[in-house]
Amino acid sequence: MKTNQINSLLLLLWKVLAVSLLLSACQSLPTGIAAADQQKIDRLLTLMDQRLNVAVMVAQSKWNSGAPINDPVREQKILDDLSASLTSASEDEKAFMRRFFQAQFDAGKLIQLDLHAQWRREKRERFIAPPDLARDIRPELDRLTPLLIDTLNQTLPSLKQAAARHYLQQRSEVLLRGDVNGTARREAVRVLLEIR
């Protein structure tokens, strides 16, 4: 082959490769979701991340106190109070909110369990100044809960679209706390990805 033919062939191969890469990148991007819906989903994920970050403080507090990570009585009370506060919501909407917040509790417990396992391996001593559940942690959760409810209510109609759920799944990998294997993140978004 002549040099010109080789150069032409190489140029053609580069073009084919570039088009292939562009097409594969386009396939991974969600289509059909408005910028406003993307912003709502990002806001929801940011709030969920803030709530998951509280799990680190809870883990420190429980590490020092020796309190169990799993507290089903407390969770039930929070879920009952949540349902009671949703006075204008239908029973289906209340049930969904309960499932959503239970998933947040479960994701937080996964983070706490991972941290406690790590600290046991490290033979970690008690924290010198751990966050106080009543003073530091519950007020933060009380601040986040109504924001999550409001943002979730704004986002739910969008999540009935497959493209929005795909966007949420992709963005959760960027915006939610990076646990070692993604288990907590997947649990936190699970009920949102089940919406139809």
C-alpha positions as CSV (number, residue, x, y, z in Angstrom):
1,M,0.0,0.0,0.0
2,K,1.1,3.5,-0.7
3,T,1.6,6.0,2.0
4,N,-1.4,8.1,0.9
5,Q,-3.6,5.0,1.0
6,I,-2.4,4.1,4.5
7,N,-3.0,7.7,5.7
8,S,-6.5,7.6,4.2
9,L,-7.2,4.3,5.8
10,L,-6.0,5.6,9.2
11,L,-8.0,8.7,8.9
12,L,-11.1,6.6,8.1
13,L,-10.5,4.4,11.1
14,W,-10.1,7.4,13.4
15,K,-13.4,8.8,12.1
16,V,-15.2,5.5,12.7
17,L,-13.7,5.3,16.2
18,A,-14.7,8.9,16.9
19,V,-18.3,8.3,15.7
20,S,-18.5,5.0,17.7
21,L,-17.3,6.8,20.9
22,L,-19.8,9.6,20.4
23,L,-22.7,7.2,19.8
24,S,-21.9,5.2,22.9
25,A,-21.6,8.3,25.0
26,C,-25.0,9.5,23.7
27,Q,-26.6,6.2,24.6
28,S,-25.5,6.5,28.2
29,L,-27.1,10.0,28.6
30,P,-30.7,10.1,29.5
31,T,-33.0,11.7,27.0
32,G,-36.3,13.3,27.3
33,I,-35.8,14.9,30.7
34,A,-36.2,18.7,31.2
35,A,-33.5,20.7,32.8
36,A,-36.0,21.7,35.6
37,D,-36.6,18.0,36.3
38,Q,-32.9,17.4,36.4
39,Q,-32.5,20.2,39.0
40,K,-35.3,18.7,41.1
41,I,-33.6,15.3,41.0
42,D,-30.2,16.8,41.8
43,R,-31.7,18.7,44.8
44,L,-33.4,15.6,46.1
45,L,-30.2,13.6,45.8
46,T,-28.2,16.4,47.5
47,L,-30.6,16.3,50.5
48,M,-30.5,12.6,50.6
49,D,-26.7,12.8,50.7
50,Q,-26.9,15.3,53.6
51,R,-29.1,12.9,55.5
52,L,-26.6,10.0,54.8
53,N,-23.8,12.2,56.1
54,V,-25.7,12.4,59.4
55,A,-25.3,8.6,59.7
56,V,-21.5,9.2,60.3
57,M,-22.4,11.4,63.3
58,V,-24.9,8.8,64.5
59,A,-22.2,6.1,64.2
60,Q,-19.8,8.1,66.3
61,S,-22.4,8.8,69.0
62,K,-23.4,5.1,69.1
63,W,-19.8,4.0,69.1
64,N,-19.2,5.9,72.3
65,S,-22.5,5.0,74.0
66,G,-22.6,1.4,72.9
67,A,-26.2,1.9,71.7
68,P,-27.4,-0.6,69.1
69,I,-27.3,0.6,65.5
70,N,-30.7,-0.9,64.8
71,D,-33.5,0.8,66.8
72,P,-36.8,-0.4,65.3
73,V,-38.9,1.2,68.1
74,R,-37.4,4.6,67.3
75,E,-37.8,4.1,63.6
76,Q,-41.5,3.1,64.0
77,K,-42.1,6.2,66.1
78,I,-40.5,8.5,63.5
79,L,-42.5,6.8,60.6
80,D,-45.7,7.1,62.6
81,D,-45.0,10.8,63.4
82,L,-44.2,11.3,59.7
83,S,-47.5,9.8,58.6
84,A,-49.4,11.9,61.1
85,S,-47.8,15.0,59.8
86,L,-48.8,14.4,56.2
87,T,-52.4,15.5,56.9
88,S,-53.3,16.3,53.3
89,A,-51.7,13.1,51.8
90,S,-53.6,10.1,50.6
91,E,-52.9,6.7,52.2
92,D,-50.9,5.7,49.2
93,E,-48.8,8.9,49.4
94,K,-48.2,8.2,53.2
95,A,-47.2,4.6,52.5
96,F,-44.7,5.8,49.8
97,M,-43.2,8.3,52.2
98,R,-42.8,5.6,54.8
99,R,-41.1,3.4,52.3
100,F,-38.8,6.2,51.2
101,F,-37.8,7.2,54.8
102,Q,-37.4,3.5,55.8
103,A,-34.9,3.2,52.9
104,Q,-33.1,6.2,54.2
105,F,-32.9,4.6,57.6
106,D,-31.7,1.4,56.2
107,A,-29.0,3.1,54.1
108,G,-27.9,5.1,57.1
109,K,-27.6,1.8,59.1
110,L,-25.5,0.3,56.4
111,I,-23.1,3.2,56.7
112,Q,-23.0,2.9,60.5
113,L,-22.4,-0.9,60.3
114,D,-19.5,-0.3,57.9
115,L,-18.0,2.4,60.1
116,H,-18.4,0.3,63.3
117,A,-16.8,-2.7,61.6
118,Q,-13.9,-0.5,60.4
119,W,-13.4,1.0,63.9
120,R,-13.4,-2.5,65.5
121,R,-10.7,-3.6,63.0
122,E,-8.7,-0.5,63.9
123,K,-9.4,-1.0,67.6
124,R,-10.7,2.5,67.7
125,E,-11.0,4.2,71.1
126,R,-14.0,6.2,72.0
127,F,-14.4,9.6,70.2
128,I,-13.2,12.5,72.4
129,A,-16.1,14.8,71.4
130,P,-18.8,12.8,69.6
131,P,-21.9,14.5,68.3
132,D,-24.8,14.5,70.8
133,L,-27.9,12.8,69.5
134,A,-30.3,15.3,71.1
135,R,-28.2,18.4,70.6
136,D,-26.5,17.9,67.2
137,I,-28.1,15.0,65.3
138,R,-31.9,15.2,65.8
139,P,-32.1,18.9,65.0
140,E,-30.3,18.3,61.7
141,L,-32.6,15.4,60.9
142,D,-35.6,17.6,61.8
143,R,-34.3,20.3,59.4
144,L,-33.8,17.8,56.6
145,T,-37.1,15.9,56.9
146,P,-39.5,18.6,55.7
147,L,-37.0,19.6,52.9
148,L,-36.9,16.0,51.7
149,I,-40.7,15.7,51.8
150,D,-41.2,18.9,49.9
151,T,-38.5,18.1,47.3
152,L,-39.7,14.5,46.9
153,N,-43.3,15.7,46.3
154,Q,-42.0,18.1,43.6
155,T,-39.9,15.3,42.0
156,L,-42.3,12.4,42.1
157,P,-44.2,13.3,38.9
158,S,-40.9,13.4,37.0
159,L,-39.8,10.0,38.3
160,K,-42.7,8.3,36.5
161,Q,-40.6,8.7,33.4
162,A,-38.0,6.1,32.7
163,A,-35.5,8.7,31.5
164,A,-35.9,10.6,34.9
165,R,-35.3,7.4,36.8
166,H,-32.2,6.6,34.7
167,Y,-31.0,10.2,35.3
168,L,-31.5,9.7,39.1
169,Q,-29.6,6.4,39.1
170,Q,-26.7,8.0,37.2
171,R,-26.6,11.1,39.3
172,S,-26.9,9.2,42.5
173,E,-23.4,7.7,41.7
174,V,-22.1,11.3,41.7
175,L,-24.1,13.1,44.4
176,L,-24.7,10.4,47.1
177,R,-22.1,9.5,49.7
178,G,-19.6,7.1,48.3
179,D,-19.6,4.0,50.5
180,V,-17.2,1.3,49.7
181,N,-19.3,-0.8,47.4
182,G,-22.4,1.4,46.7
183,T,-24.7,-0.6,48.9
184,A,-25.9,2.3,51.0
185,R,-26.4,4.5,47.9
186,R,-28.4,1.7,46.1
187,E,-30.6,1.3,49.2
188,A,-31.2,5.0,49.5
189,V,-32.5,5.3,45.9
190,R,-34.2,1.9,45.6
191,V,-37.8,3.0,46.2
192,L,-37.3,5.9,43.8
193,L,-36.2,3.6,41.0
194,E,-39.3,1.4,41.6
195,I,-41.7,4.3,40.8
196,R,-43.9,3.7,37.7
